[in-house]
Amino acid sequence: MSDFSYTISAFGDEIAQPLEEQFRVMRELNIDHLELRAAWGKNVLHLDDDDVRRVQRVCAEYGMSISSLGSPIGKSPIVDPIEKEITHLERACQIGEAVGTRNVRVFSFYPPDISTNAHYDEYVELSITRLTKLAEVAEKNGFTLMLENEKAIVGDTLDRCYRIVSAISSPHLRFLWDPANFIQVGELHPTDDGWATLGETIGYVHIKDAVLSDGGVRPAGEGDGQIRELLTRLKETGYQGFLSLEPHLAVAGHSSGFSGPEGMAVAVRALRGLLEEIGE
């Protein structure tokens, strides 16, 4: 019997800016975990100590927990001094400790020229070096980094993601699989083609879909991201972790997205429908 065990989480800032409104809608949708990316219009890394205490109070009031910090760490130029991102990660660890999560989402840096990814292989080793330093900070603080695949970032394709994660080989850095982002860099069959190499490295999953024709974002199962197949593989291998809804159904921005309450409800129904299809 599979040990598959999942918890649905969501980016509440796709619903509204105020954290209270995020939680009100999420409770109506029977979701009790938040991936904290922004609250009251502030990115998670810009929350001061008073803001963090307010997050604690609102979580307690609504009975919500934090699944991960949806930080932008690593969505920065690869040529910048790594010390800046180390400082950001140290702050993220302080915030995570306060709000009750030890997961921090990170990225693998922007190359100097993002007009094409034809030369991204040149930056894989540097990305590995920088992420290794961040993983050491995470280990020191007892945190786990969730490395997300993303367009215009060194870790965009299945191959480069595998090369980065496998080279670091740290329990404090796991892979965060985003199906839509793989589609948007032209991976035709991400689950079929990437599971053998990346499956065992997955520590977290984002749920959003996209179509190959134009990269447009869709609810789970309505695009080409093979989310049904991904969920099936996760079930077969006993994945235990979060399925975090990042729908981007109204706006798919550079560093965030928006779906509104109605869009989030559509996204929740789509995910739960797929889970029912695979017997969950």
N, C-alpha and C positions, 0 to 999 in steps of 0.2 A: 504493500500500500504506500502511496506517495505521502511524503511529509509536507506537501505543499500547504503553505500558510501565508496568507497575504493580508495586508491592511491597506485600505484605500485612503489616500491622502489627496490634498489638492492645493494648488496655488490660490490662496484666497484673494490675493490682489488682482486676480482676473475677474473677481466679482465686484469689488468696490475698494476704495481707498481706506475707509475707516475699518479697523480690525473688528469692531463690534458688528458691523454690517456683514463683513466676511463670515464671521462665525454664525450669525443669525441664519444666513442662507445655507451654510454648510450643515448646520444642525437640522434644518428642514429636509436636507438631502441625505440625512443619516450618515454624515461624514464627521468623524471626531478627531482627525489629524490634519494639521496644516503644514505645508512646506512654506516656511517664512521667508519671503523674498522682499516684501515691502509692507509697511503698515503706516496709515495716516499720511501716505504720500512719500514716506522716507524709505530709501533702500535699507535693507537690514544692516549693512555696515555703517550707516549713518545714524542709527539709533543710539542716543546717548543713554546714560544710566537711568535717568528718569523714564525715558521711553521703555527701556527694558523692564523696569518695575511695572509699568503700565501693562505691558504684554503679559507679565505674570498674573496680574490681577484679572485681566479680561479672560485669559485662559481658564483661570479658576472659576470665574463667574459662569462661563459657558460650558465648562467641563471638556475643554479641548486640550490636546497635546500637540507638541511640535515634532514632526517626523524628521526634518532636516532644515538647515539654513540654506536657502536658495541663493547663495552668495554669487557675486560676479568675479570672484578671485580667479585669475588666469584668463579673463577676458580683457587682456591688456597686451601691449606690445612685447614681443619676446626679447627685444633689445633693451627694455627698461631694466633698471637695477632690481634684482629679485628681492632686495631688502624691503621694498615698498609692499610687495605682496606678502612677505613674511609678517610685516607689521599688521596688515589686514587680517591675516589668518590668526594671529595672536588675539586680535580683538574679537574675531568670530568665535574663537574658543571660549573667551570670557562670556560672550552673549549666549552661546550654546549651553554652557554650564548653568547659566542663570535660568534659561527657559526649558531645560530638560532634554536636550538632544545632544548627541555626540557625532552627528553626521553633518558634514559641510560639503555642499556642491562646489566643484571647481572646474576649470577649463585648462586647455593646454596651449594657450597663448596665440596671439596674432603674429604671423610673419610680417616683415616690412611691406611686402607687396601682396595684397589680397585680391588683385584683379583676376588672378587665376591660381589654381592650386597645383599647377604642373610642376612647381619647384618646391613643394612643401616637404618632400623627403629630405631636403637639405637641412631642415630645422628639427627633425625628429630627435637627434641626439641632444641638442640644446634643450628641447622641451623635457626630455627625460631627466637631464641634469637639474633643471629648475624644479620639476615636480618631485624629484627625490628629496630636495631640500625642504619642500613643503610637507612631504610625508614624514620627514624627521620631526618637524614641528608638531604635526598631528600626533605622532607617537609619543612625544614628550608630554603632550597634554591629554592623552587618552582619547583622541578623536579619530574618526575615519573620514578620509576624503572620498567623495563620490565624483569620479572624473567623467564628465558628460561629453559625448561626441557632439560636435557643432560645426556648422558651415563657417568658412573663413577662418577656422582655427586649425592649428597643426593636426590635432586629432579629429579629423573629419571623416575619413573613410574607414571601413572595417580593418584594412591592413594596417594603417597607421595607428589606429586605436589599439590593436593587438600588440604592435611593436612597443608602444609606450607602456602599456599596463604590464606586459610580460617582462620587460626590462627592469621595471621598478620592483616588481614582485614583493610587495609589502602588504601585510594584512591591514595596514592603515591607509591604503589606497585601493579602492575597488572601482569597478566600471559601472557607470550609469548609462543604461541603454535608452536612447531616445529614437524611436522608429521614424518619426517624421524628419528628423535632422539627417538621418541616413538617406532617406528618399531625396531630400533637397540637395544632396551632393552626388546624386546619380547612382546610388547603390540600388540595383534592380530588384534583388531578392534578399533583403538584409538578414532575415532569420535563416533562410536556407543556406546562405553563403557565409554567414558569420557565426552561427551557433557553435560550430566545432572548435573554433579558436577562442571566442569571447564568452561562451556560455558559462564556463566555470568561474569567470572573473566578475560576474554581475553581482553587485551589492545593492542596486536600487534601479527602479524602472520609472521612466516618464511615459505617460499615456497621452500621445497625440499622434494623429495620422496625417498623411499628405499624399498627393497624387503626383505621379512622375511627370505628367504632361506639362505642368507649369509650377510645380512645387506648392500648390495651394493646400492649405491645412483643412482637414476634415475630421469629423468625429471618428472615434476608434472603430475600425472595421469598414469604413467607407472610403479608404484610400488604398495605397499600394504598400503600406508599411509592414504588412504581414503580422499585425498585432494578434490576430487569432492564433496564428502559428507560434508566435512568441509565447503567448499565455499557455499554449499546449505544452511547449518545451519546458517552461517554468514549472508547470504542474508535474510533468513526468520526472523531473530531476529534483523535486522537493524544495523548490525555492521558498525561502521564508523571509519576507521583507515587504517593502512598500511598493504599491502601484500608485504613482502620484499623477494626478490629472493636471495637465498643463495645456488646456484646449486651444488657446489662441484662435477662437472661432470668429471673433469680431476684428481684432487687431493682432497681427503677428509682428511685433516690433523687434528692434535690434537687441534690446536687453530685457524686454518684458513683453507681455501680451495682455489682451483683454477679451473676455467672453461675455461679461455681464451675468446676472443671475439666470436668465433664460438659457444662455449658451452653456453655462456650467451644468444646468439641469440636463440639457441635451447630451453633454459629454458623459455625465454620470450614467444616464440610461444606456448609452452606447456601450460603455465598459461593462456594466452589469449584464447587458444582453450577451456580450461575448463570453463572459464568465459562465453564464447559464448554458451557453452552447457547448462549452467544454466540460460541463457537469459540475460546476461549482455554484 
